[in-house]
Amino acid sequence: MELKKIGQLAKLELSDEEERELASDFEKIINFVKALEEIDTSNIEPFFAFEKLENMREDDIEKFEFDNSLLKLVDGYFRVQRIVER
């Protein structure tokens, strides 16, 4: 699948430079996975680690009141108000 198509599906607007950087990153990831696939693990026993968890704290559940005025439906997607400054 083309990087441009992935960007469209994710609703991302990528510059040419961002596309080149992401293409390079994806290529590195794919090559890493290919290298992992070549490792012979046929003589390795599966490892399962289960520990008894003790002294865990109780979760404090707080009721959250959601302000529906912050949520808008735009083109079939939920759009929320920006809360982080650029």
Phi and psi in degrees as GROMACS dihedral restraints (atoms count N, CA, C in turn):
[ dihedral_restraints ]
;  ai    aj    ak    al  type     phi  dphi    fc
    3     4     5     6     1   -71.2    20    10
    4     5     6     7     1   147.5    20    10
    6     7     8     9     1   -61.2    20    10
    7     8     9    10     1   -37.9    20    10
    9    10    11    12     1   -61.9    20    10
   10    11    12    13     1   -39.5    20    10
   12    13    14    15     1   -67.4    20    10
   13    14    15    16     1   -40.1    20    10
   15    16    17    18     1   -61.5    20    10
   16    17    18    19     1   -43.0    20    10
   18    19    20    21     1   -60.9    20    10
   19    20    21    22     1   -40.0    20    10
   21    22    23    24     1   -66.2    20    10
   22    23    24    25     1   -43.1    20    10
   24    25    26    27     1   -63.4    20    10
   25    26    27    28     1   -33.8    20    10
   27    28    29    30     1   -88.1    20    10
   28    29    30    31     1     2.6    20    10
   30    31    32    33     1    58.1    20    10
   31    32    33    34     1    42.7    20    10
   33    34    35    36     1  -105.2    20    10
   34    35    36    37     1   141.9    20    10
   36    37    38    39     1  -106.5    20    10
   37    38    39    40     1   106.2    20    10
   39    40    41    42     1  -105.4    20    10
   40    41    42    43     1   135.7    20    10
   42    43    44    45     1   -75.8    20    10
   43    44    45    46     1   168.1    20    10
   45    46    47    48     1   -60.1    20    10
   46    47    48    49     1   -39.6    20    10
   48    49    50    51     1   -65.1    20    10
   49    50    51    52     1   -42.8    20    10
   51    52    53    54     1   -63.2    20    10
   52    53    54    55     1   -39.4    20    10
   54    55    56    57     1   -62.0    20    10
   55    56    57    58     1   -43.0    20    10
   57    58    59    60     1   -63.5    20    10
   58    59    60    61     1   -42.7    20    10
   60    61    62    63     1   -64.7    20    10
   61    62    63    64     1   -43.7    20    10
   63    64    65    66     1   -67.3    20    10
   64    65    66    67     1   -38.4    20    10
   66    67    68    69     1   -60.6    20    10
   67    68    69    70     1   -41.9    20    10
   69    70    71    72     1   -64.4    20    10
   70    71    72    73     1   -43.5    20    10
   72    73    74    75     1   -62.4    20    10
   73    74    75    76     1   -45.1    20    10
   75    76    77    78     1   -62.0    20    10
   76    77    78    79     1   -40.3    20    10
   78    79    80    81     1   -62.3    20    10
   79    80    81    82     1   -42.0    20    10
   81    82    83    84     1   -62.6    20    10
   82    83    84    85     1   -42.2    20    10
   84    85    86    87     1   -64.2    20    10
   85    86    87    88     1   -46.4    20    10
   87    88    89    90     1   -61.6    20    10
   88    89    90    91     1   -43.1    20    10
   90    91    92    93     1   -64.3    20    10
   91    92    93    94     1   -36.9    20    10
   93    94    95    96     1   -64.8    20    10
   94    95    96    97     1   -44.6    20    10
   96    97    98    99     1   -64.1    20    10
   97    98    99   100     1   -39.6    20    10
   99   100   101   102     1   -62.0    20    10
  100   101   102   103     1   -40.4    20    10
  102   103   104   105     1   -64.5    20    10
  103   104   105   106     1   -39.4    20    10
  105   106   107   108     1   -64.7    20    10
  106   107   108   109     1   -37.0    20    10
  108   109   110   111     1   -64.9    20    10
  109   110   111   112     1   -25.0    20    10
  111   112   113   114     1   -81.9    20    10
  112   113   114   115     1   -11.3    20    10
  114   115   116   117     1   -73.7    20    10
  115   116   117   118     1   129.7    20    10
  117   118   119   120     1   -81.6    20    10
  118   119   120   121     1   111.6    20    10
  120   121   122   123     1  -112.6    20    10
  121   122   123   124     1    16.2    20    10
  123   124   125   126     1   -65.0    20    10
  124   125   126   127     1   -27.2    20    10
  126   127   128   129     1   -99.7    20    10
  127   128   129   130     1    14.4    20    10
  129   130   131   132     1  -106.9    20    10
  130   131   132   133     1   126.3    20    10
  132   133   134   135     1   -74.8    20    10
  133   134   135   136     1   142.1    20    10
  135   136   137   138     1   -61.5    20    10
  136   137   138   139     1   145.7    20    10
  138   139   140   141     1  -114.1    20    10
  139   140   141   142     1   126.1    20    10
  141   142   143   144     1  -124.8    20    10
  142   143   144   145     1   126.3    20    10
  144   145   146   147     1  -118.8    20    10
  145   146   147   148     1   114.1    20    10
  147   148   149   150     1  -124.0    20    10
  148   149   150   151     1   121.8    20    10
  150   151   152   153     1  -115.9    20    10
  151   152   153   154     1   144.7    20    10
  153   154   155   156     1   -76.8    20    10
  154   155   156   157     1   122.3    20    10
  156   157   158   159     1   -89.5    20    10
  157   158   159   160     1   122.5    20    10
  159   160   161   162     1  -123.5    20    10
  160   161   162   163     1   163.0    20    10
  162   163   164   165     1    57.0    20    10
  163   164   165   166     1    39.2    20    10
  165   166   167   168     1   -82.8    20    10
  166   167   168   169     1   142.2    20    10
  168   169   170   171     1   -77.7    20    10
  169   170   171   172     1   156.6    20    10
  171   172   173   174     1   -79.3    20    10
  172   173   174   175     1   141.3    20    10
  174   175   176   177     1   -73.8    20    10
  175   176   177   178     1   133.8    20    10
  177   178   179   180     1   -94.0    20    10
  178   179   180   181     1   110.5    20    10
  180   181   182   183     1   -95.8    20    10
  181   182   183   184     1   123.7    20    10
  183   184   185   186     1  -110.0    20    10
  184   185   186   187     1   139.9    20    10
  186   187   188   189     1   -74.0    20    10
  187   188   189   190     1   134.9    20    10
  189   190   191   192     1  -114.8    20    10
  190   191   192   193     1   125.3    20    10
  192   193   194   195     1   -96.9    20    10
  193   194   195   196     1   118.5    20    10
  195   196   197   198     1   -93.0    20    10
  196   197   198   199     1   131.9    20    10
  198   199   200   201     1   -88.0    20    10
  199   200   201   202     1   103.0    20    10
  201   202   203   204     1   -62.9    20    10
  202   203   204   205     1   -17.0    20    10
  204   205   206   207     1   -71.6    20    10
  205   206   207   208     1   -14.9    20    10
  207   208   209   210     1   -82.0    20    10
  208   209   210   211     1   -12.0    20    10
  210   211   212   213     1  -110.8    20    10
  211   212   213   214     1   127.7    20    10
  213   214   215   216     1  -129.4    20    10
  214   215   216   217     1   145.0    20    10
  216   217   218   219     1   -96.2    20    10
  217   218   219   220     1   117.4    20    10
  219   220   221   222     1  -128.9    20    10
  220   221   222   223     1   119.6    20    10
  222   223   224   225     1    52.5    20    10
  223   224   225   226     1    37.9    20    10
  225   226   227   228     1    82.2    20    10
  226   227   228   229     1     4.5    20    10
  228   229   230   231     1  -120.5    20    10
  229   230   231   232     1   149.8    20    10
  231   232   233   234     1   -81.2    20    10
  232   233   234   235     1   129.8    20    10
  234   235   236   237     1  -115.6    20    10
  235   236   237   238     1   128.5    20    10
  237   238   239   240     1  -111.3    20    10
  238   239   240   241     1   155.7    20    10
  240   241   242   243     1   -68.5    20    10
  241   242   243   244     1   140.2    20    10
  243   244   245   246     1   -64.5    20    10
  244   245   246   247     1   131.7    20    10
  246   247   248   249     1  -118.1    20    10
  247   248   249   250     1    -1.5    20    10
  249   250   251   252     1  -117.6    20    10
  250   251   252   253     1   134.1    20    10
  252   253   254   255     1   -77.4    20    10
  253   254   255   256     1   148.8    20    10
